């Protein structure tokens, strides 16, 4: 909310040009404001002015201040309290379906594919303040980690908690991940519904075929952006557990079913992307962010508090004070 002073009729400030003229007129005519007596000599009179005589010019000061106050009042000063209200006119519901199979620990992206994805996905969420976002994780099976929600801290915390574990049997069930994401969006009333499907392998698990899941997405009017994550060629990938419970790595060929991913995207009017590095992954999410824009209407409410009354009262008080003094204390001087 903003609070500032504005003037409805600022053109009246031009009247301040009259103030110097009024002051000049006062100095020119001041000697004619009191009665005069011509004498051949004042040598025999003591030259002393009373306090009232010295304060008489204040009457004109009162008049000048009153005139200035009236000019300000005519300009209509007022404080403006502006309230902004943002209204989303075209909301988007987005589900990120993320592969969490063991191959996501490969080190072709730094520090590995999963950590690189978490950073970019978190940035993507923060740049979509007006949309609802959900999170689906899949390996050989799939589950909803976070349903579609507008509570961004919940989504960010869920992304932060993504890790490889043994909750899901290892493997890559692309159809399972896509079908679960579709199930999260099929009843959505949003104007636009989008799935961002990411994998770093080929479909080798699950009982739902990816093409079948894509057909269902198309039937519900859900757009699917697909991302193949992994460098071209070989990557340092986990292949077994070490005695200390960690992973053993070796160079292995990166295999991504790009034909399938392109087919899913094409069928649902989406786009396929290939992320071969951290920078490329960030560029892809930035591109999706620009492709899926949310229409926002900003409403502003103005609450005006008129301030001219104060200046009118000041002017009235000073003018009455001047008239009163001229007709009482200073009456003998006129």
C-alpha angles and dihedrals in degrees: 000000000000128000118193141140119252134173122229094200107027091161089080089071086080086076088073085078086074093061096076089047091052091049092049090049090053094054091046095050101033094099090055094053093081134047115263134211122202116216131172091230139002095193092115095052125085109238107228133137123209122234091250090056091052092049095049094094087064088076089066091045088056090052093050092049090047090051090050091050091051091051091052090047091052089053087060105227114205139162116241121214107195120195119192122207121183117209122190108220096180113031124191127210113206131187120192110208107197129190110229099177120136093264089068086077091068113128102223086104117048126286085351138311095268096050092044090052093049092056094049094043091052091052089049092053092050090053092055102064094152100049135077117240134191134188129223122182124198143175117149086337132023139225138177110253093180127008119225107292142156091221099107097185089060092051093046091050090049091051090048089054096054110121141144112266140147096261089100121043109248117260138085117271101176092169091053093051094047094046092050090050091049089051089056092054106033094091096040117125093204119128090237130027122194137181123198105202116193129184139156099201148031128288106267105144143043133061098254117081114229092231090054091051089049090053090053091049090051091049090056093044093247117154117219124204110194126203127194108205120203143070124271112263121000131004135184100254136172115257106164145005118267120226089256092058095259128109133274115222134204136165111275135172115265109234120187122167094230092166090060094044092050091049093052092049094046093048093053097040091253133122134250120226133186118213111198098163143018092263092048091051091052090049091052095053089045090053092050089048090056094043093053103052123174119222110230128190117201116207121198124198119199121204112187123200109195114223101178093096091071092056092046090054091048091051093047092049094050094046092049089047091051094047091046094051093046091053096044121021097022098034092107091055096059 
